[in-house]
Amino acid sequence: MVRFVTAGESHGQGLVIIVEGVPAGLPIDEDYIGVHLARRQKGYGRGGRMLIEQDWAHIISGVRHGATLGSPIGMSIENRDWANWEEAMSVRPPAYLETGGEPQSPRSQRVTRLRPGHADLPGAMKYGFNDVRNVLERASARETAARVAAGAIALRLLEEFGVAVHSHVLSIGDVKAAPPEKIDWQAVEESPVRCADPAAAERMIAEIDAARDAGDTVGGIVEVLAENVPIGLGSHVSWDRKIDGRVSQALMSINAVKAVSIGPGWDIVHQRGSQVQDVIEPVTDPDRPWQRSTNNLGGTEGGMTNGMPLAAQFAIKPIATLMSPLPSVDLDTGGEVQAHYERSDICQAPPACVVGEAMVALVLAEAFMEKFGGDSISETRRNYEGYMNTVGPRVRWE
């Protein structure tokens, strides 16, 4: 089973990642992971934190001489901003707490002004904290850097078997991209808002600028596409094995995501069934069976991948941290205050693309290893190729 766990706070010393279940013999290095971490840091509408951090995942276990060992892969990502937060985020109690004095850094002051839309209030109530910083540090989207590092390993595993995962922005605010007939992924990578429609991209940039000028934020919709996914990942037999459910949960877990659709699900509910189903075409090529002319169901049927590209869309709400804070209340008194302001982005849709790729890749890698898994890449490849030789009409092609 491919699984991962992360640790670390936004302004702590760094992030820690452990990935296990990756077979031995997978070529991987820090440079490959670094490419994806750098992609996450790009995007129009990012805040000042990205000018400080230059994320790099240091591999500390599970890889030798450029290949995985089959043991857990450990990685760490340094928080460069830690230098400004050593007192506030110290593991040991700082001296002022022991002496009853005042903190040297204003960052050490308790945070009590609750921010609507964040984890502040429910987290403080759940864990019994009187300082919201104990919640907001871990709830921060800084943690998604760790997910991208873990996801890069999953992407590398899928690449060994021809699976490619991409993403692009469909909308920001009220600005929607025109549906492209074919996506130029290189152009998407070069777009400051990761949009395949250049004209819409310009309007998206203007939308972000308008939100920034108003001291506000703006959300958007992102699509993740996984191509060349083998038929049969996931299962119809139990609710928690359905691949679309697993992908949806993974995407919904990303900070600020409020809706997930497999394929264009938000649109097809308004159509008739005869317009929606992806008709299966007659098999004329034994190497390419079960083709469809449409992919309205997003590459899944009955909780399993069906051989078409797996497509998932997710909606990310406008970021809850506002330069012009909303009215709120104080944690101590319950009295009215302005919400606390913590440095933030204006729009998270472009970087959320890369996080979405990571989460989809991790789900697909787990399902892939469930189906084909061996202790080594060579064993997994034999299992995969043996299965793919059986995928076709039940009466063998002569």
Disulfide bonds with the S-S distance in Angstrom:
none
